Amino acid sequence: MPLFKTINFSRTVGATAQILVWKVTESYAELLEQVVLNDSNRIRLDGMKSEMHQRAFLSVRKLLQETGHTDLDLYYDKFGKPHLHGEKHISITHSHNFSAIIISEETVGIDIELQRDKIIRIADKFCDSEFQFLSRSFETENKEEYIRKLTVIWGAKEAIFKIRNEKGISFKDHINVYDFELNVKQTIAELHFDSLVKDFKIHFEEIESSPESFRDEQVKQNFTLVYVFEK
């Protein structure tokens, strides 16, 4: 499938970011024919047991090609964090049949998540201070709104973790997301870890996927895309 969505984002003069989203409809063989892989990433691909993960991996390389880069420009550090040769920063994410990347002059993180009921059951694993405003939301809004807000929070914390990439960071204990409204599509967050205090600007968008076949029914799936800049 062609590129699903492109977002060109400018925070300050000279500081731009490009976000690209791919909806994976191609087969593994189709994607493999269309991308170039370096030797280490070919080994990584061959070691993946899930075809879904393989297709996601290859679709990210399709996104790189859309920006004028290839897999040969991409490398991973010892912590598994992706980097581009040169001065630009990159972050990568995928969930189910969507993949996304962000490339920027600034340090960035990105995450995409499927909105689903399960997140309510695990909310106490990654939320703490956020319950102060989430509890009010749950009293005044419906279940769907609550799920959407939880998904933003999870995505924001995942993206922040990708930026810092430090062992021991707890989503619940160390990252606080401030109150927000879904229609505003942005908020802020703080990381308090050991002696480190960092502020982050959070942006998010919701992606409505066309209905997918699921257990003989057509089910519409909604995703939340979150991208984060370190302030």
Sine and cosine of phi, psi and omega as CSV:
sin_phi,cos_phi,sin_psi,cos_psi,sin_omega,cos_omega
0.00,0.00,0.58,-0.82,0.07,-1.00
-0.88,0.48,0.16,-0.99,0.05,-1.00
-0.78,0.63,0.77,-0.64,-0.08,-1.00
-0.98,0.19,-0.68,0.74,-0.08,-1.00
-0.37,-0.93,0.62,-0.78,0.11,-0.99
-0.79,-0.61,0.71,-0.70,0.05,-1.00
-0.82,-0.57,0.87,-0.49,0.10,-0.99
-0.98,-0.20,0.86,-0.51,-0.20,-0.98
-0.81,-0.59,0.73,-0.69,0.03,-1.00
-0.79,-0.61,0.87,-0.49,0.02,-1.00
-1.00,-0.01,-0.68,0.73,0.02,-1.00
-0.63,-0.77,0.21,-0.98,0.03,-1.00
-0.87,0.49,0.82,-0.57,0.03,-1.00
1.00,0.08,-0.07,1.00,0.01,-1.00
-0.88,-0.47,0.99,-0.11,-0.06,-1.00
-0.89,-0.45,0.35,-0.94,0.05,-1.00
-0.65,-0.76,0.55,-0.84,0.06,-1.00
-0.83,-0.56,0.81,-0.58,0.03,-1.00
-0.92,-0.38,0.77,-0.64,0.02,-1.00
-0.80,-0.60,0.68,-0.74,-0.03,-1.00
-0.84,-0.55,0.71,-0.70,0.01,-1.00
-0.87,-0.49,0.76,-0.65,0.15,-0.99
-0.99,-0.11,0.87,-0.49,-0.14,-0.99
-0.99,0.11,0.96,-0.27,0.08,-1.00
-0.89,-0.46,-0.22,0.97,-0.04,-1.00
-0.97,0.24,0.40,-0.92,0.11,-0.99
-0.97,0.23,0.24,-0.97,0.07,-1.00
-0.84,0.54,-0.71,0.70,-0.04,-1.00
-0.90,0.44,-0.66,0.75,-0.01,-1.00
-0.89,0.46,-0.71,0.71,-0.01,-1.00
-0.92,0.40,-0.65,0.76,-0.04,-1.00
-0.88,0.48,-0.57,0.82,0.01,-1.00
-0.93,0.37,-0.40,0.92,-0.18,-0.98
-0.98,-0.18,-0.05,1.00,-0.07,-1.00
-0.82,-0.58,0.37,-0.93,0.11,-0.99
-0.96,-0.30,0.71,-0.70,0.00,-1.00
-0.85,-0.52,0.63,-0.78,0.15,-0.99
-0.97,0.23,0.19,-0.98,-0.14,-0.99
-0.88,0.47,-0.69,0.72,-0.05,-1.00
-0.92,0.39,-0.61,0.79,0.00,-1.00
-0.97,0.24,-0.43,0.90,0.13,-0.99
-0.91,0.41,-0.62,0.78,0.06,-1.00
-0.91,0.42,-0.67,0.74,0.05,-1.00
-0.87,0.50,-0.70,0.71,0.00,-1.00
-0.87,0.49,-0.73,0.69,-0.03,-1.00
-0.90,0.43,-0.43,0.90,-0.02,-1.00
-1.00,0.10,-0.12,0.99,0.00,-1.00
-0.98,0.21,0.75,-0.66,-0.05,-1.00
-1.00,0.05,-0.39,0.92,-0.05,-1.00
-0.99,-0.15,0.79,-0.61,0.06,-1.00
-0.91,0.41,-0.53,0.85,0.05,-1.00
-0.86,0.50,-0.68,0.73,0.04,-1.00
-0.92,0.39,-0.61,0.79,0.04,-1.00
-0.90,0.45,-0.69,0.72,0.00,-1.00
-0.91,0.41,-0.62,0.78,0.05,-1.00
-0.90,0.44,-0.70,0.72,0.02,-1.00
-0.85,0.53,-0.71,0.70,-0.02,-1.00
-0.95,0.32,-0.57,0.82,0.00,-1.00
-0.91,0.40,-0.52,0.85,0.09,-1.00
-0.88,0.47,-0.61,0.79,0.04,-1.00
-0.93,0.37,-0.53,0.85,0.12,-0.99
-0.90,0.45,-0.65,0.76,0.03,-1.00
-0.90,0.43,-0.65,0.76,0.06,-1.00
-0.85,0.53,-0.67,0.74,0.00,-1.00
-0.91,0.42,-0.52,0.86,0.04,-1.00
-0.91,0.42,-0.43,0.90,-0.01,-1.00
-1.00,-0.08,0.04,1.00,-0.01,-1.00
1.00,-0.01,0.09,1.00,0.06,-1.00
-0.97,-0.24,0.14,-0.99,0.14,-0.99
-0.69,-0.72,0.06,-1.00,0.04,-1.00
-0.87,0.49,-0.40,0.92,0.01,-1.00
-0.93,0.36,-0.34,0.94,0.04,-1.00
-1.00,0.06,-0.15,0.99,-0.14,-0.99
-0.97,-0.26,0.68,-0.74,0.12,-0.99
-0.57,-0.82,0.30,-0.95,-0.03,-1.00
-0.88,-0.48,0.66,-0.75,0.05,-1.00
-0.99,0.14,-0.05,-1.00,-0.09,-1.00
-0.92,0.40,-0.28,0.96,0.03,-1.00
-1.00,-0.08,0.00,1.00,0.01,-1.00
1.00,0.04,0.16,0.99,0.00,-1.00
-0.99,0.12,0.75,-0.66,-0.02,-1.00
-0.98,0.22,0.53,-0.85,0.06,-1.00
-0.63,-0.78,0.43,-0.90,0.15,-0.99
-0.96,-0.26,0.63,-0.77,0.15,-0.99
-0.90,0.44,0.78,-0.63,-0.07,-1.00
0.89,-0.45,-0.33,-0.94,-0.13,-0.99
-1.00,-0.10,-0.25,0.97,-0.08,-1.00
-0.99,0.12,0.47,-0.88,0.01,-1.00
-0.98,-0.21,0.46,-0.89,0.00,-1.00
-0.66,-0.75,0.54,-0.84,0.18,-0.98
-0.67,-0.74,0.51,-0.86,-0.17,-0.99
-0.76,-0.65,0.57,-0.82,0.07,-1.00
-0.46,-0.89,0.40,-0.92,0.16,-0.99
-0.40,-0.92,0.50,-0.86,0.02,-1.00
-0.48,-0.88,0.87,-0.50,0.00,-1.00
0.82,0.57,-0.90,-0.44,-0.08,-1.00
-0.98,-0.22,0.37,0.93,0.08,-1.00
-0.83,-0.56,0.62,-0.78,0.14,-0.99
-0.77,-0.63,0.45,-0.89,0.02,-1.00
-0.46,-0.89,0.48,-0.88,0.12,-0.99
-0.72,-0.70,0.39,-0.92,0.17,-0.99
-0.76,-0.65,0.72,-0.69,0.04,-1.00
-0.83,-0.56,0.76,-0.65,-0.13,-0.99
-0.45,-0.89,0.38,-0.93,0.16,-0.99
-0.95,0.30,-0.34,0.94,-0.01,-1.00
-0.98,-0.20,0.32,-0.95,0.09,-1.00
-0.92,0.39,0.78,-0.63,-0.12,-0.99
-0.64,-0.77,0.33,-0.94,0.14,-0.99
-0.64,-0.76,0.49,-0.87,-0.03,-1.00
-0.64,-0.77,0.51,-0.86,0.07,-1.00
-0.48,-0.88,0.59,-0.81,0.12,-0.99
-0.79,-0.61,0.71,-0.71,-0.08,-1.00
-0.69,-0.72,0.61,-0.80,0.15,-0.99
-0.97,0.24,0.75,-0.67,0.08,-1.00
-0.98,0.22,0.85,-0.53,-0.02,-1.00
-0.46,-0.89,0.38,-0.93,-0.08,-1.00
-0.86,0.51,-0.51,0.86,-0.08,-1.00
-0.81,0.59,-0.49,0.87,-0.09,-1.00
-0.91,0.42,-0.44,0.90,0.05,-1.00
-0.91,0.42,-0.64,0.77,-0.05,-1.00
-0.93,0.36,-0.45,0.89,-0.06,-1.00
-0.95,-0.30,0.14,0.99,-0.08,-1.00
-0.84,0.54,-0.60,0.80,-0.03,-1.00
-0.95,0.32,-0.11,0.99,0.07,-1.00
-0.99,0.13,-0.40,0.92,-0.05,-1.00
-0.76,-0.65,-0.06,1.00,0.03,-1.00
-0.92,-0.40,0.54,-0.84,0.11,-0.99
-0.61,-0.79,-0.99,0.12,0.01,-1.00
-0.87,0.49,-0.44,0.90,-0.03,-1.00
-0.89,0.45,-0.41,0.91,0.01,-1.00
-0.90,0.44,-0.33,0.94,0.02,-1.00
-0.89,0.46,-0.61,0.79,0.07,-1.00
-0.99,-0.17,-0.41,0.91,0.03,-1.00
-0.92,0.39,-0.59,0.80,0.00,-1.00
-0.90,0.45,-0.61,0.79,0.06,-1.00
-0.92,0.40,-0.64,0.77,0.01,-1.00
-0.89,0.45,-0.67,0.75,-0.07,-1.00
-0.92,0.39,-0.47,0.88,0.01,-1.00
-0.97,0.24,-0.48,0.87,-0.11,-0.99
-0.95,-0.31,-0.25,0.97,-0.06,-1.00
-0.86,-0.51,0.19,-0.98,-0.03,-1.00
-1.00,0.09,0.09,-1.00,-0.06,-1.00
-0.86,0.51,-0.62,0.78,-0.02,-1.00
-0.87,0.48,-0.68,0.74,0.02,-1.00
-0.89,0.45,-0.64,0.77,0.00,-1.00
-0.89,0.45,-0.68,0.73,0.04,-1.00
-0.89,0.46,-0.68,0.73,-0.01,-1.00
-0.88,0.47,-0.66,0.75,0.01,-1.00
-0.93,0.36,-0.67,0.74,0.04,-1.00
-0.87,0.49,-0.61,0.79,-0.01,-1.00
-0.92,0.38,-0.60,0.80,0.09,-1.00
-0.88,0.47,-0.71,0.70,-0.04,-1.00
-0.89,0.46,-0.73,0.68,0.02,-1.00
-0.87,0.50,-0.73,0.68,-0.01,-1.00
-0.88,0.48,-0.64,0.77,0.01,-1.00
-0.90,0.44,-0.69,0.72,-0.02,-1.00
-0.94,0.35,-0.60,0.80,0.06,-1.00
-0.90,0.44,-0.68,0.73,-0.01,-1.00
-0.92,0.40,-0.62,0.78,0.05,-1.00
-0.90,0.43,-0.67,0.74,0.04,-1.00
-0.87,0.49,-0.62,0.79,0.03,-1.00
-0.90,0.44,-0.56,0.83,0.03,-1.00
-0.93,0.37,-0.77,0.63,-0.08,-1.00
-0.98,0.19,-0.68,0.73,0.12,-0.99
0.82,0.58,0.71,0.70,-0.05,-1.00
-0.91,-0.41,0.75,-0.66,0.00,-1.00
-0.88,0.47,0.70,-0.71,0.05,-1.00
0.98,-0.20,-0.20,0.98,0.03,-1.00
-0.93,0.36,0.79,-0.62,0.03,-1.00
-0.97,-0.25,0.79,-0.62,0.05,-1.00
-0.85,0.53,-0.67,0.74,-0.09,-1.00
-0.97,0.25,-0.70,0.71,-0.16,-0.99
-1.00,-0.02,-0.41,0.91,-0.16,-0.99
-0.90,-0.43,-0.28,0.96,-0.04,-1.00
-0.88,-0.48,0.84,-0.55,0.00,-1.00
-0.90,-0.44,0.84,-0.55,0.06,-1.00
-0.99,-0.16,0.74,-0.67,-0.04,-1.00
-0.99,0.12,0.32,-0.95,-0.02,-1.00
-0.82,0.57,0.54,-0.84,-0.02,-1.00
-0.40,-0.91,0.29,-0.96,0.12,-0.99
-0.93,-0.37,0.64,-0.77,-0.06,-1.00
-0.88,0.47,-0.56,0.83,-0.05,-1.00
-0.97,0.25,-0.27,0.96,0.01,-1.00
-0.99,0.16,-0.54,0.84,0.12,-0.99
0.92,0.38,0.42,0.91,0.11,-0.99
-0.34,-0.94,0.38,-0.93,0.07,-1.00
-0.31,-0.95,-0.17,-0.99,0.05,-1.00
-0.77,-0.63,0.28,-0.96,0.03,-1.00
-0.54,-0.84,0.35,-0.94,0.05,-1.00
-0.79,-0.61,0.60,-0.80,0.12,-0.99
-0.92,-0.39,0.84,-0.55,0.10,-0.99
-0.87,-0.49,0.95,-0.30,-0.06,-1.00
-0.63,-0.78,0.90,-0.44,-0.14,-0.99
0.81,0.59,-0.83,-0.55,0.01,-1.00
-1.00,-0.06,0.05,1.00,-0.06,-1.00
-1.00,0.03,0.74,-0.67,0.12,-0.99
-0.77,-0.63,0.85,-0.52,-0.02,-1.00
-0.73,-0.69,0.60,-0.80,0.07,-1.00
-0.96,-0.28,0.53,-0.85,-0.04,-1.00
-0.70,-0.72,0.58,-0.81,0.10,-1.00
-0.98,-0.17,0.82,-0.57,-0.07,-1.00
-0.96,-0.28,0.75,-0.66,0.14,-0.99
-0.82,-0.57,0.60,-0.80,0.01,-1.00
-0.56,-0.83,0.45,-0.89,0.06,-1.00
-0.65,-0.76,0.46,-0.89,0.05,-1.00
-0.95,-0.32,0.67,-0.74,-0.04,-1.00
-0.90,-0.44,0.84,-0.55,0.03,-1.00
-0.99,-0.14,0.91,-0.41,0.00,-1.00
-0.99,0.14,0.51,-0.86,0.12,-0.99
-0.91,0.42,0.45,-0.89,-0.06,-1.00
-0.82,0.58,0.69,-0.73,0.03,-1.00
-0.93,-0.37,0.49,-0.87,0.05,-1.00
-0.96,0.27,0.82,-0.58,-0.02,-1.00
-0.56,-0.83,0.93,-0.36,-0.01,-1.00
0.80,0.60,0.74,0.67,0.06,-1.00
0.92,0.39,0.25,0.97,0.06,-1.00
-0.83,-0.56,0.43,-0.90,0.08,-1.00
-1.00,-0.04,0.91,-0.42,-0.09,-1.00
-0.88,-0.47,0.80,-0.60,0.07,-1.00
-0.99,0.13,0.75,-0.66,0.00,-1.00
-0.91,-0.42,0.72,-0.70,0.04,-1.00
-0.93,-0.38,0.64,-0.77,-0.02,-1.00
-0.85,-0.53,0.42,-0.91,0.10,-1.00
-0.89,-0.46,0.82,-0.57,0.04,-1.00
-0.97,-0.25,0.83,-0.56,-0.01,-1.00
-0.84,-0.54,0.73,-0.68,0.11,-0.99
-0.73,-0.68,0.63,-0.78,-0.24,-0.97
-0.76,-0.65,0.66,-0.75,0.09,-1.00
-0.87,-0.49,0.66,-0.75,0.08,-1.00
-0.98,0.20,0.82,-0.58,-0.04,-1.00
-0.98,0.22,0.00,0.00,0.00,0.00
